[in-house]
Amino acid sequence: MNDPIDGVSAWLDALAAPVPSPGGGAAAAVTVATAAAVTAMVAGYAPDGPDRDATRAGADEVRAHALAAARRDAAASARLVAAYRERRADLAAALHEATDASLAVAESAAPLAPLLTWLAAHGDPRLASDIAAAAHLAAGAVRAATATAAGNLASWPDAPASLHDRLDAALADAVALDGLGR
């Protein structure tokens, strides 16, 4: 059996390469997926029953969604960098796509909050530190993804207000997730 860290090492090598993609948004999405995996692990120790099963399934769904968001963000970031480098006329469209992708990463963490809340109340109390770790990982990922989105918005004066609204909502989610980690 391969050491699971080898796969993480390969991902980190790709992230460390001086190329446009993957970047910070994809890293944030992988962090959401990591928080979801920790959530699923903690749920595996909760008492048997439909709530535990639903919590595990919800965490698995968040993980899958976050990994898809990582791929989408990486592709959108690469297109944005190309649009900047080539001074293309579709820069606004590329900014919109990249900002939307970063916000989707941030939003992908929100479903973890009720799962972690349930685990805090019904899970194995010996795993409270893992619940806190998952909450803080998710909150950090949201902040990282919103930083990427905010950077895009700062260079785009005509950005739709709806993107700013989504940014604000995601930041509120980060605060709520951090609160679960106490």
C-alpha positions in Angstrom: 0.0 0.0 0.0 1.2 3.5 -0.9 1.8 6.0 1.8 -1.1 8.5 1.6 1.3 11.4 2.2 2.9 10.6 -1.2 -0.3 11.9 -2.9 -0.3 15.0 -0.7 3.3 15.6 -1.6 2.6 15.4 -5.3 -0.2 17.9 -4.9 2.1 20.3 -3.0 4.8 20.0 -5.7 2.2 21.0 -8.3 1.1 23.9 -6.1 4.6 25.1 -5.5 5.5 25.2 -9.2 5.7 28.8 -10.6 2.8 28.4 -12.9 -0.7 30.0 -12.8 -2.6 26.9 -11.9 -3.2 25.5 -9.3 -3.0 28.5 -7.0 -4.5 29.8 -3.8 -8.1 29.2 -4.7 -7.5 25.5 -5.5 -5.5 25.2 -2.3 -8.4 26.7 -0.4 -10.8 24.1 -2.0 -8.5 21.3 -1.1 -8.5 22.6 2.4 -12.3 22.6 2.5 -12.1 18.9 1.3 -9.7 18.2 4.1 -12.0 19.7 6.6 -14.8 17.6 5.2 -12.7 14.5 5.5 -11.9 15.2 9.1 -15.7 15.8 9.7 -16.5 12.4 8.1 -13.8 10.7 10.2 -15.3 12.2 13.4 -18.8 11.2 12.3 -17.5 7.6 12.0 -17.0 7.6 15.7 -20.5 9.0 16.6 -23.2 6.6 17.8 -24.8 4.5 15.1 -27.9 5.8 13.6 -29.4 7.8 10.7 -28.0 11.1 12.0 -24.5 9.8 12.0 -25.0 8.3 8.5 -26.4 11.6 7.2 -23.5 13.5 8.7 -20.9 11.2 7.1 -22.8 11.5 3.8 -23.0 15.2 4.0 -19.3 15.5 4.7 -18.5 13.2 1.8 -20.7 15.4 -0.4 -18.9 18.5 0.7 -15.5 16.9 0.0 -16.6 15.9 -3.5 -18.0 19.3 -4.2 -14.8 21.0 -2.9 -12.6 18.9 -5.1 -14.7 19.8 -8.1 -14.4 23.4 -7.1 -10.7 23.1 -6.9 -10.5 21.9 -10.5 -12.9 24.7 -11.6 -10.9 27.3 -9.8 -7.6 26.1 -11.2 -9.0 26.3 -14.7 -10.6 29.7 -14.2 -7.4 31.1 -12.7 -5.3 29.8 -15.7 -7.8 31.5 -18.1 -7.6 34.8 -16.1 -3.8 34.8 -16.1 -3.9 34.2 -19.9 -6.4 37.0 -20.3 -4.1 39.4 -18.4 -0.9 38.3 -20.2 -2.5 38.5 -23.6 -4.4 41.7 -22.9 -7.5 40.1 -24.2 -10.8 41.8 -24.7 -12.6 39.1 -22.6 -10.8 40.2 -19.4 -14.1 41.1 -17.6 -15.5 37.7 -18.5 -12.4 36.0 -17.2 -12.5 38.1 -14.0 -16.2 37.1 -13.5 -15.4 33.4 -14.0 -12.4 33.4 -11.7 -14.2 35.4 -9.0 -17.3 33.2 -9.2 -15.0 30.1 -9.0 -13.3 31.5 -5.9 -16.6 32.3 -4.2 -17.9 28.8 -5.0 -14.9 27.4 -3.2 -15.7 29.7 -0.2 -19.4 28.7 -0.3 -18.6 25.0 -0.5 -17.6 25.0 3.2 -20.9 26.3 4.5 -22.6 22.9 4.7 -20.0 21.8 7.2 -21.3 24.1 9.9 -24.5 22.1 10.8 -22.6 18.8 10.5 -19.9 20.0 12.9 -22.6 21.4 15.2 -24.3 18.0 15.3 -21.0 16.3 16.0 -20.2 18.8 18.8 -23.5 17.8 20.5 -23.7 14.1 19.7 -20.2 12.9 18.7 -17.5 11.3 20.7 -16.3 14.1 23.1 -12.7 12.7 22.9 -12.7 14.0 19.3 -13.6 17.6 20.2 -10.2 18.8 19.0 -10.8 17.2 15.6 -14.1 19.0 15.4 -12.3 22.2 16.2 -9.6 21.4 13.6 -12.2 20.8 10.9 -14.0 24.0 11.8 -10.8 26.1 11.7 -9.6 24.5 8.5 -12.9 25.3 6.8 -12.9 28.9 8.1 -9.3 29.4 6.9 -10.2 28.0 3.5 -13.2 30.4 3.3 -10.9 33.3 4.1 -8.3 32.2 1.6 -10.9 31.8 -1.2 -12.5 35.2 -0.4 -9.1 36.8 -0.4 -8.7 35.6 -4.0 -12.1 36.8 -4.9 -11.5 40.2 -3.2 -8.3 40.6 -5.2 -10.2 40.0 -8.4 -13.0 42.4 -7.4 -10.4 45.1 -6.5 -9.2 45.1 -10.0 -12.7 45.1 -11.5 -14.5 48.4 -10.8 -17.7 47.3 -12.7 -18.1 44.0 -10.9 -21.7 43.0 -10.2 -22.9 43.8 -6.7 -24.0 40.2 -6.4 -20.4 39.1 -6.2 -19.7 41.5 -3.4 -22.8 40.2 -1.6 -21.6 36.6 -1.9 -18.2 37.7 -0.6 -19.7 39.3 2.5 -21.9 36.2 3.1 -18.9 33.9 2.8 -16.9 35.9 5.3 -19.9 35.6 7.7 -19.7 31.8 7.2 -16.0 31.9 8.1 -16.8 33.7 11.4 -19.5 31.1 12.2 -17.2 28.2 11.4 -14.5 29.6 13.6 -17.1 29.9 16.4 -17.6 26.1 16.2 -13.9 25.5 16.8 -14.0 26.9 20.4 
